[in-house]
Amino acid sequence: MTSPSALSLKIRPERAADAADIRHLVDQAFAGAAHASGHEARIVESLRDVGVLTSWVAEIIEQRGSRLVGQLSLSPVSIGAVDAGWFGLGPIAVAPAHQRQGIGARMVDTALEHLRHIGASGCVLVGDPGWYQRFGFRTATGMLFADVPAEYLLVWPRREEWPHGQLNYHPAFMAALG
């Protein structure tokens, strides 16, 4: 298999024409994953349907065309009484044949640069602290979300302090969970 660095890998905003490919990619990326809810593609579609999804795709450009190999979602969240300026990262999906090649990291870098550019207050996610610490994520002390163990609820604050309280993803995100 050729690594994405040997090909042209482009991270770009999703286009309307990408929707079906994104659904297939997200389903494929999470199939059988121990941490998957089985609702990841539905979450992406639900956020898109109500107009609150900010999404990037990783596209490999080849001589014969291009194909999507990754997708990352951002959507607004509220934390306690704070309901502006914070975003949730996820789902993030990379096609199984392209995992562990740096594509996910490039998409996270792109998303965080976007959040800096728009002046966001910060970002939260549920994920592996060992993987996300390299981007500046840390344990979200003082924040709660469902039954998620504290060590997996992570925050990327733009300032040293962040809001405390209950993390609430957008209603479209939560509705997609069933």
C-alpha positions as CSV (number, residue, x, y, z in Angstrom):
1,M,0.0,0.0,0.0
2,T,1.3,3.5,-0.9
3,S,1.4,5.9,2.0
4,P,-0.6,9.2,1.7
5,S,2.6,11.1,1.8
6,A,3.7,9.5,-1.5
7,L,0.4,10.5,-3.0
8,S,-1.2,14.0,-2.9
9,L,-3.4,14.2,0.3
10,K,-5.6,17.2,0.5
11,I,-7.7,18.2,3.5
12,R,-10.6,20.3,2.4
13,P,-14.1,21.3,3.6
14,E,-16.8,18.8,2.6
15,R,-18.9,19.4,-0.4
16,A,-22.6,18.5,-0.8
17,A,-21.6,15.9,-3.4
18,D,-19.5,14.1,-0.7
19,A,-22.4,13.1,1.5
20,A,-22.9,9.5,0.3
21,D,-19.1,8.8,0.2
22,I,-18.8,10.3,3.8
23,R,-21.6,8.0,5.1
24,H,-19.9,4.9,3.5
25,L,-16.5,6.0,4.9
26,V,-17.7,6.7,8.4
27,D,-19.6,3.3,8.5
28,Q,-16.5,1.5,7.2
29,A,-14.1,3.3,9.7
30,F,-16.2,2.4,12.7
31,A,-17.4,-1.1,11.7
32,G,-16.5,-3.4,14.5
33,A,-14.6,-0.8,16.6
34,A,-14.9,-1.5,20.3
35,H,-15.5,2.2,21.0
36,A,-18.1,2.7,18.3
37,S,-21.8,3.4,19.0
38,G,-22.9,2.4,15.5
39,H,-24.5,5.8,15.1
40,E,-21.5,7.8,13.9
41,A,-22.7,8.2,10.3
42,R,-26.1,9.2,11.5
43,I,-24.6,11.8,13.8
44,V,-22.7,13.4,10.9
45,E,-25.9,13.4,8.7
46,S,-28.1,14.8,11.5
47,L,-25.7,17.7,12.2
48,R,-25.5,18.4,8.4
49,D,-29.3,18.3,8.0
50,V,-29.8,21.1,10.6
51,G,-26.9,23.2,9.3
52,V,-24.5,23.0,12.3
53,L,-21.9,20.7,10.9
54,T,-18.4,21.9,10.1
55,S,-16.7,19.0,8.3
56,W,-13.4,18.4,6.6
57,V,-12.5,15.4,4.4
58,A,-9.1,13.9,3.6
59,E,-8.9,13.3,-0.1
60,I,-6.2,11.3,-1.9
61,I,-5.6,12.7,-5.4
62,E,-4.3,10.1,-7.8
63,Q,-3.7,10.1,-11.6
64,R,-7.1,8.4,-12.1
65,G,-9.1,10.7,-9.9
66,S,-9.6,11.1,-6.2
67,R,-11.1,9.3,-3.2
68,L,-12.1,10.2,0.3
69,V,-10.1,8.5,3.0
70,G,-11.0,10.6,6.1
71,Q,-13.7,12.8,7.6
72,L,-13.8,15.0,10.7
73,S,-16.8,16.7,12.3
74,L,-17.1,19.8,14.4
75,S,-20.4,21.0,15.9
76,P,-21.4,23.5,18.6
77,V,-21.7,22.4,22.2
78,S,-22.7,24.1,25.5
79,I,-21.0,23.6,28.8
80,G,-22.9,24.5,31.9
81,A,-24.2,28.0,31.3
82,V,-21.8,28.7,28.5
83,D,-23.4,28.2,25.1
84,A,-21.3,30.1,22.7
85,G,-17.8,29.6,21.3
86,W,-17.3,26.0,22.2
87,F,-17.2,23.1,19.7
88,G,-17.3,19.3,19.9
89,L,-14.9,17.4,17.7
90,G,-16.1,14.1,16.4
91,P,-16.8,11.8,14.9
92,I,-13.5,11.5,13.2
93,A,-13.1,8.6,10.7
94,V,-10.3,7.3,8.6
95,A,-10.7,4.5,6.1
96,P,-9.3,1.2,7.6
97,A,-6.7,0.8,4.8
98,H,-5.4,4.3,5.6
99,Q,-5.4,4.3,9.4
100,R,-2.1,4.9,11.3
101,Q,-0.7,7.0,8.5
102,G,-1.2,10.5,10.0
103,I,-4.4,11.3,8.2
104,G,-6.4,11.7,11.4
105,A,-3.7,13.9,12.8
106,R,-3.7,16.2,9.8
107,M,-7.5,16.6,10.0
108,V,-7.3,17.4,13.7
109,D,-4.6,20.0,13.0
110,T,-6.8,21.5,10.3
111,A,-9.8,21.6,12.6
112,L,-7.9,23.3,15.5
113,E,-6.4,25.9,13.1
114,H,-10.0,26.6,11.9
115,L,-11.1,27.1,15.6
116,R,-8.2,29.5,16.2
117,H,-9.1,31.4,13.0
118,I,-12.8,31.9,14.0
119,G,-11.9,32.8,17.6
120,A,-13.5,29.8,19.2
121,S,-13.1,29.5,23.0
122,G,-12.2,25.8,22.7
123,C,-13.1,22.3,21.8
124,V,-14.1,19.2,23.6
125,L,-14.1,15.5,22.7
126,V,-14.5,12.0,24.0
127,G,-11.3,10.1,23.0
128,D,-8.0,8.5,23.9
129,P,-6.0,10.9,26.0
130,G,-2.7,9.3,24.9
131,W,-3.5,10.2,21.2
132,Y,-5.1,13.6,21.6
133,Q,-2.6,15.1,24.1
134,R,-0.2,15.9,21.3
135,F,-2.6,18.5,20.0
136,G,-3.0,20.2,23.4
137,F,-6.1,18.3,24.7
138,R,-6.2,17.5,28.4
139,T,-8.6,16.0,30.9
140,A,-11.7,18.2,31.2
141,T,-11.6,18.6,34.9
142,G,-14.9,20.0,36.2
143,M,-16.9,18.9,33.1
144,L,-19.4,16.0,32.9
145,F,-20.8,14.1,30.0
146,A,-23.2,11.1,30.3
147,D,-21.4,8.0,31.6
148,V,-18.0,8.9,30.1
149,P,-15.1,8.3,32.4
150,A,-13.4,11.5,33.3
151,E,-10.1,10.6,31.7
152,Y,-11.7,10.3,28.2
153,L,-13.5,13.6,28.3
154,L,-10.9,16.0,26.9
155,V,-10.7,19.8,26.4
156,W,-8.7,22.0,24.2
157,P,-9.1,25.4,25.7
158,R,-7.9,28.6,24.1
159,R,-7.3,30.1,27.6
160,E,-6.1,28.4,30.8
161,E,-9.6,28.2,32.3
162,W,-12.7,26.6,30.8
163,P,-16.3,26.3,31.8
164,H,-17.4,23.6,34.2
165,G,-20.6,21.7,34.3
166,Q,-22.6,19.4,32.1
167,L,-21.4,19.1,28.5
168,N,-24.3,19.2,26.0
169,Y,-23.8,18.3,22.4
170,H,-26.1,19.9,19.9
171,P,-29.6,18.4,20.0
172,A,-29.2,16.9,16.5
173,F,-26.1,15.1,17.7
174,M,-28.0,13.6,20.7
175,A,-31.1,12.7,18.7
176,A,-28.9,10.7,16.3
177,L,-27.8,8.5,19.2
178,G,-31.3,7.2,19.4
